């Protein structure tokens, strides 16, 4: 293994190169991932999501500092929009969390969405596995910041924190339709601005309307001013309290199992898609279906069914 062995020893350069191979979907990267997979399952995965402008990157920077003050190693995956030219991350890890660049206990890696919806990169799952295997106690995943569409983080993280801020009008109302339901901890950042208490009240009112079984975790709503490091200690306490609650109730084990199942299903869908298209592209039947679609002689649903008629699923 070219990079796996070094990554397992905590080599950040090897880890970065392995993640790059996984982002590119190379066979070499997959083979390396097979080698490190048995060494995963120890990291605490924390997702930070919310709308653009909420101050997520500054918040993540302060959260890193607090975890480090408690002696915990921190890996960070920061999801960025893709460059329309190179396909790479627009912001990049060079300008993120620079004060941690000399700390060997912190590893920050930017990933481009590469057109993938849901607020995450396609390789985020694999990247989190690499950081887990490298021995990081906490893996922070900061989503790209696209609002309601960022619900995919709940399929990856053990704890999902939803960040909002005052002064965004109907932003909280919009969050009801999707992202509000996924939060384990809610953060009102930039709480020194006018309207912060109103946002807190709105969130608490909406959270009270959520149905919860007896003994379920009650999501707290916390105020922070990340730029001044206000409320960060209490926030990290809440994260760890949620982790402990999940461990005590068995919810953590269930969430890990659900994460593995989701990852497996996504891989099956991807590989099935690739194999079917590889077998059919350029064939006469495929070209005929495309012509019929263009000429409106058939519809996409019927075309898809016809395309799959020659494929059977093994029992």
C-alpha positions as a Python dict, from the first residue, in 0.01 Angstrom:
ca = {
    (1, 'X'): (0, 0, 0),
    (2, 'X'): (153, 328, -112),
    (3, 'X'): (-30, 563, 127),
    (4, 'X'): (-245, 353, 362),
    (5, 'X'): (35, 237, 592),
    (6, 'X'): (170, 589, 635),
    (7, 'X'): (-180, 731, 687),
    (8, 'X'): (-243, 478, 963),
    (9, 'X'): (65, 617, 1137),
    (10, 'X'): (-84, 967, 1117),
    (11, 'X'): (115, 1094, 816),
    (12, 'X'): (-86, 1395, 698),
    (13, 'X'): (71, 1411, 354),
    (14, 'X'): (-15, 1047, 289),
    (15, 'X'): (-368, 1107, 419),
    (16, 'X'): (-414, 1407, 192),
    (17, 'X'): (-293, 1214, -112),
    (18, 'X'): (-520, 920, -29),
    (19, 'X'): (-821, 1150, -1),
    (20, 'X'): (-729, 1304, -337),
    (21, 'X'): (-728, 957, -497),
    (22, 'X'): (-1071, 888, -348),
    (23, 'X'): (-1205, 1221, -473),
    (24, 'X'): (-1090, 1124, -821),
    (25, 'X'): (-1247, 781, -787),
    (26, 'X'): (-931, 595, -882),
    (27, 'X'): (-899, 215, -838),
    (28, 'X'): (-578, 280, -643),
    (29, 'X'): (-768, 492, -390),
    (30, 'X'): (-1036, 228, -343),
    (31, 'X'): (-771, -42, -290),
    (32, 'X'): (-600, 175, -27),
    (33, 'X'): (-936, 238, 144),
    (34, 'X'): (-997, -137, 166),
    (35, 'X'): (-675, -164, 362),
    (36, 'X'): (-756, 107, 617),
    (37, 'X'): (-1127, 25, 662),
    (38, 'X'): (-1073, -226, 949),
    (39, 'X'): (-905, 56, 1143),
    (40, 'X'): (-1208, 288, 1132),
    (41, 'X'): (-1497, 335, 1374),
    (42, 'X'): (-1330, 524, 1658),
    (43, 'X'): (-1376, 891, 1563),
    (44, 'X'): (-1663, 1113, 1673),
    (45, 'X'): (-1818, 1265, 1358),
    (46, 'X'): (-1959, 1613, 1402),
    (47, 'X'): (-2146, 1788, 1120),
    (48, 'X'): (-2178, 2168, 1104),
    (49, 'X'): (-2440, 2295, 860),
    (50, 'X'): (-2647, 2604, 794),
    (51, 'X'): (-2707, 2885, 544),
    (52, 'X'): (-2433, 3096, 382),
    (53, 'X'): (-2317, 3386, 596),
    (54, 'X'): (-2385, 3211, 925),
    (55, 'X'): (-2015, 3215, 1015),
    (56, 'X'): (-1964, 2839, 1000),
    (57, 'X'): (-1592, 2852, 917),
    (58, 'X'): (-1513, 3090, 1205),
    (59, 'X'): (-1726, 2875, 1433),
    (60, 'X'): (-1544, 2559, 1323),
    (61, 'X'): (-1209, 2732, 1385),
    (62, 'X'): (-1309, 2809, 1745),
    (63, 'X'): (-1453, 2460, 1798),
    (64, 'X'): (-1121, 2311, 1685),
    (65, 'X'): (-938, 2522, 1944),
    (66, 'X'): (-1171, 2408, 2222),
    (67, 'X'): (-1138, 2038, 2135),
    (68, 'X'): (-760, 2080, 2120),
    (69, 'X'): (-759, 2244, 2463),
    (70, 'X'): (-920, 1922, 2587),
    (71, 'X'): (-641, 1713, 2438),
    (72, 'X'): (-838, 1577, 2142),
    (73, 'X'): (-699, 1545, 1788),
    (74, 'X'): (-924, 1704, 1525),
    (75, 'X'): (-965, 1631, 1156),
    (76, 'X'): (-1170, 1870, 943),
    (77, 'X'): (-1340, 1821, 609),
    (78, 'X'): (-1454, 2156, 474),
    (79, 'X'): (-1688, 2122, 178),
    (80, 'X'): (-1654, 2401, -78),
    (81, 'X'): (-1836, 2491, -400),
    (82, 'X'): (-1668, 2354, -712),
    (83, 'X'): (-1476, 2570, -954),
    (84, 'X'): (-1659, 2564, -1290),
    (85, 'X'): (-1318, 2544, -1459),
    (86, 'X'): (-1108, 2294, -1263),
    (87, 'X'): (-1380, 2115, -1069),
    (88, 'X'): (-1174, 2172, -753),
    (89, 'X'): (-1266, 2349, -431),
    (90, 'X'): (-1298, 2726, -478),
    (91, 'X'): (-1202, 2831, -125),
    (92, 'X'): (-949, 2560, -46),
    (93, 'X'): (-789, 2475, 284),
    (94, 'X'): (-508, 2731, 240),
    (95, 'X'): (-725, 3017, 366),
    (96, 'X'): (-921, 2820, 624),
    (97, 'X'): (-825, 2795, 990),
    (98, 'X'): (-471, 2910, 923),
    (99, 'X'): (-374, 2937, 1286),
    (100, 'X'): (-397, 2557, 1315),
    (101, 'X'): (-161, 2494, 1022),
    (102, 'X'): (138, 2425, 1248),
    (103, 'X'): (-58, 2205, 1491),
    (104, 'X'): (12, 1837, 1421),
    (105, 'X'): (-305, 1749, 1610),
    (106, 'X'): (-521, 1922, 1346),
    (107, 'X'): (-569, 1826, 982),
    (108, 'X'): (-789, 2046, 761),
    (109, 'X'): (-889, 1919, 418),
    (110, 'X'): (-1110, 2101, 168),
    (111, 'X'): (-1327, 1905, -72),
    (112, 'X'): (-1519, 2028, -374),
    (113, 'X'): (-1884, 1934, -416),
    (114, 'X'): (-1814, 1854, -784),
    (115, 'X'): (-2180, 1909, -859),
    (116, 'X'): (-2299, 1670, -588),
    (117, 'X'): (-2618, 1789, -417),
    (118, 'X'): (-2698, 1763, -47),
    (119, 'X'): (-2428, 1995, 88),
    (120, 'X'): (-2156, 1730, 82),
    (121, 'X'): (-1891, 1610, -157),
    (122, 'X'): (-1930, 1266, -313),
    (123, 'X'): (-1609, 1155, -142),
    (124, 'X'): (-1695, 1298, 201),
    (125, 'X'): (-1778, 954, 341),
    (126, 'X'): (-1443, 816, 224),
    (127, 'X'): (-1255, 1121, 351),
    (128, 'X'): (-1410, 1081, 695),
    (129, 'X'): (-1300, 717, 699),
    (130, 'X'): (-942, 819, 620),
    (131, 'X'): (-931, 1076, 902),
    (132, 'X'): (-1090, 823, 1137),
    (133, 'X'): (-824, 563, 1052),
    (134, 'X'): (-550, 826, 1096),
    (135, 'X'): (-642, 849, 1464),
    (136, 'X'): (-833, 1177, 1489),
    (137, 'X'): (-1065, 1177, 1789),
    (138, 'X'): (-1308, 1422, 1628),
    (139, 'X'): (-1384, 1461, 1259),
    (140, 'X'): (-1561, 1791, 1185),
    (141, 'X'): (-1753, 1816, 857),
    (142, 'X'): (-1849, 2167, 751),
    (143, 'X'): (-2104, 2163, 469),
    (144, 'X'): (-2099, 2394, 169),
    (145, 'X'): (-2380, 2624, 287),
    (146, 'X'): (-2673, 2579, 54),
    (147, 'X'): (-2960, 2598, 302),
    (148, 'X'): (-3238, 2340, 306),
    (149, 'X'): (-3064, 2095, 72),
    (150, 'X'): (-2795, 2014, 327),
    (151, 'X'): (-2985, 1728, 492),
    (152, 'X'): (-2738, 1463, 371),
    (153, 'X'): (-2506, 1541, 660),
    (154, 'X'): (-2738, 1351, 894),
    (155, 'X'): (-2651, 1028, 709),
    (156, 'X'): (-2283, 1077, 795),
    (157, 'X'): (-2243, 1260, 1126),
    (158, 'X'): (-2305, 1127, 1474),
    (159, 'X'): (-2403, 1477, 1587),
    (160, 'X'): (-2544, 1740, 1351),
    (161, 'X'): (-2525, 2106, 1451),
    (162, 'X'): (-2744, 2356, 1264),
    (163, 'X'): (-2616, 2713, 1257),
    (164, 'X'): (-2843, 3015, 1206),
    (165, 'X'): (-2803, 3387, 1266),
    (166, 'X'): (-3022, 3691, 1328),
    (167, 'X'): (-3129, 3932, 1058),
    (168, 'X'): (-3216, 3685, 783),
    (169, 'X'): (-3588, 3748, 770),
    (170, 'X'): (-3782, 3430, 698),
    (171, 'X'): (-3472, 3208, 710),
    (172, 'X'): (-3594, 3019, 1017),
    (173, 'X'): (-3932, 2963, 855),
    (174, 'X'): (-3761, 2819, 549),
    (175, 'X'): (-3555, 2589, 768),
    (176, 'X'): (-3875, 2422, 893),
    (177, 'X'): (-3921, 2254, 558),
    (178, 'X'): (-3603, 2049, 577),
    (179, 'X'): (-3289, 2127, 769),
    (180, 'X'): (-3460, 2202, 1102),
    (181, 'X'): (-3557, 1837, 1147),
    (182, 'X'): (-3201, 1705, 1133),
    (183, 'X'): (-3039, 1906, 1413),
    (184, 'X'): (-2911, 1760, 1740),
    (185, 'X'): (-2773, 2096, 1853),
    (186, 'X'): (-2889, 2439, 1729),
    (187, 'X'): (-2659, 2737, 1725),
    (188, 'X'): (-2752, 3103, 1689),
    (189, 'X'): (-2420, 3255, 1585),
    (190, 'X'): (-2341, 3628, 1577),
    (191, 'X'): (-2564, 3650, 1883),
    (192, 'X'): (-2441, 4001, 1960),
    (193, 'X'): (-2656, 4128, 1674),
    (194, 'X'): (-3010, 4263, 1715),
    (195, 'X'): (-3274, 3992, 1687),
    (196, 'X'): (-3069, 3702, 1823),
    (197, 'X'): (-3311, 3639, 2111),
    (198, 'X'): (-3601, 3635, 1864),
    (199, 'X'): (-3428, 3364, 1660),
    (200, 'X'): (-3370, 3161, 1975),
    (201, 'X'): (-3738, 3187, 2067),
    (202, 'X'): (-3847, 3086, 1716),
    (203, 'X'): (-3620, 2783, 1721),
    (204, 'X'): (-3730, 2674, 2066),
    (205, 'X'): (-4097, 2712, 1972),
    (206, 'X'): (-4054, 2498, 1660),
    (207, 'X'): (-3846, 2238, 1844),
    (208, 'X'): (-4116, 2205, 2110),
    (209, 'X'): (-4353, 2099, 1834),
    (210, 'X'): (-4132, 1803, 1738),
    (211, 'X'): (-4256, 1467, 1859),
    (212, 'X'): (-4005, 1292, 2085),
    (213, 'X'): (-4024, 949, 2245),
    (214, 'X'): (-3961, 923, 2618),
    (215, 'X'): (-3596, 961, 2707),
    (216, 'X'): (-3504, 1109, 2369),
    (217, 'X'): (-3238, 1377, 2337),
    (218, 'X'): (-3373, 1731, 2370),
    (219, 'X'): (-3188, 1950, 2121),
    (220, 'X'): (-3050, 2262, 2293),
    (221, 'X'): (-3044, 2609, 2135),
    (222, 'X'): (-2719, 2789, 2215),
    (223, 'X'): (-2598, 3140, 2141),
    (224, 'X'): (-2243, 3203, 2020),
    (225, 'X'): (-2031, 3489, 1897),
    (226, 'X'): (-1764, 3286, 1721),
    (227, 'X'): (-1552, 3589, 1626),
    (228, 'X'): (-1506, 3660, 1998),
    (229, 'X'): (-1499, 3293, 2112),
    (230, 'X'): (-1815, 3350, 2317),
    (231, 'X'): (-2026, 3042, 2394),
    (232, 'X'): (-1777, 2793, 2245),
    (233, 'X'): (-1705, 2606, 2571),
    (234, 'X'): (-2075, 2552, 2631),
    (235, 'X'): (-2121, 2446, 2269),
    (236, 'X'): (-1852, 2176, 2284),
    (237, 'X'): (-1999, 2061, 2617),
    (238, 'X'): (-2333, 2015, 2436),
    (239, 'X'): (-2168, 1816, 2156),
    (240, 'X'): (-2003, 1579, 2401),
    (241, 'X'): (-2321, 1553, 2606),
    (242, 'X'): (-2506, 1441, 2292),
    (243, 'X'): (-2235, 1186, 2218),
    (244, 'X'): (-2256, 1050, 2574),
    (245, 'X'): (-2636, 1037, 2553),
    (246, 'X'): (-2617, 836, 2230),
    (247, 'X'): (-2368, 594, 2384),
    (248, 'X'): (-2583, 545, 2693),
    (249, 'X'): (-2905, 483, 2497),
    (250, 'X'): (-2757, 272, 2217),
    (251, 'X'): (-2840, 542, 1963),
    (252, 'X'): (-2474, 581, 1864),
    (253, 'X'): (-2445, 215, 1768),
    (254, 'X'): (-2767, 241, 1565),
    (255, 'X'): (-2651, 560, 1392),
    (256, 'X'): (-2318, 401, 1297),
    (257, 'X'): (-2505, 100, 1153),
    (258, 'X'): (-2737, 331, 958),
    (259, 'X'): (-2435, 524, 826),
    (260, 'X'): (-2271, 203, 705),
    (261, 'X'): (-2595, 92, 541),
    (262, 'X'): (-2635, 429, 367),
    (263, 'X'): (-2275, 422, 244),
    (264, 'X'): (-2320, 66, 115),
    (265, 'X'): (-2642, 154, -69),
    (266, 'X'): (-2486, 460, -230),
    (267, 'X'): (-2194, 251, -352),
    (268, 'X'): (-2427, -13, -494),
    (269, 'X'): (-2628, 255, -679),
    (270, 'X'): (-2314, 413, -820),
    (271, 'X'): (-2157, 85, -934),
    (272, 'X'): (-2484, -45, -1080),
    (273, 'X'): (-2529, 278, -1273),
    (274, 'X'): (-2175, 264, -1408),
    (275, 'X'): (-2199, -101, -1512),
    (276, 'X'): (-2537, -65, -1682),
    (277, 'X'): (-2431, 239, -1882),
    (278, 'X'): (-2097, 85, -1972),
    (279, 'X'): (-2276, -221, -2110),
    (280, 'X'): (-2538, -27, -2305),
    (281, 'X'): (-2374, 292, -2429),
    (282, 'X'): (-2318, 284, -2802),
    (283, 'X'): (-2543, -18, -2858),
    (284, 'X'): (-2821, -7, -3117),
    (285, 'X'): (-3096, -40, -2852),
    (286, 'X'): (-2950, 248, -2650),
    (287, 'X'): (-2925, 476, -2953),
    (288, 'X'): (-3280, 385, -3054),
    (289, 'X'): (-3413, 482, -2710),
    (290, 'X'): (-3229, 814, -2723),
    (291, 'X'): (-3380, 889, -3064),
    (292, 'X'): (-3729, 803, -2940),
    (293, 'X'): (-3680, 1035, -2642),
    (294, 'X'): (-3566, 1323, -2862),
    (295, 'X'): (-3860, 1267, -3098),
    (296, 'X'): (-4105, 1238, -2803),
    (297, 'X'): (-4204, 888, -2916),
    (298, 'X'): (-4148, 766, -2564),
    (299, 'X'): (-4111, 915, -2217),
    (300, 'X'): (-3809, 891, -1982),
    (301, 'X'): (-3982, 645, -1746),
    (302, 'X'): (-4070, 401, -2022),
    (303, 'X'): (-3722, 441, -2174),
    (304, 'X'): (-3557, 361, -1840),
    (305, 'X'): (-3775, 51, -1796),
    (306, 'X'): (-3687, -70, -2146),
    (307, 'X'): (-3319, -5, -2081),
    (308, 'X'): (-3326, -229, -1776),
    (309, 'X'): (-3528, -512, -1929),
    (310, 'X'): (-3214, -709, -2011),
    (311, 'X'): (-3075, -683, -1657),
    (312, 'X'): (-3179, -916, -1378),
    (313, 'X'): (-3111, -893, -1006),
    (314, 'X'): (-2959, -1202, -846),
    (315, 'X'): (-3157, -1329, -548),
}
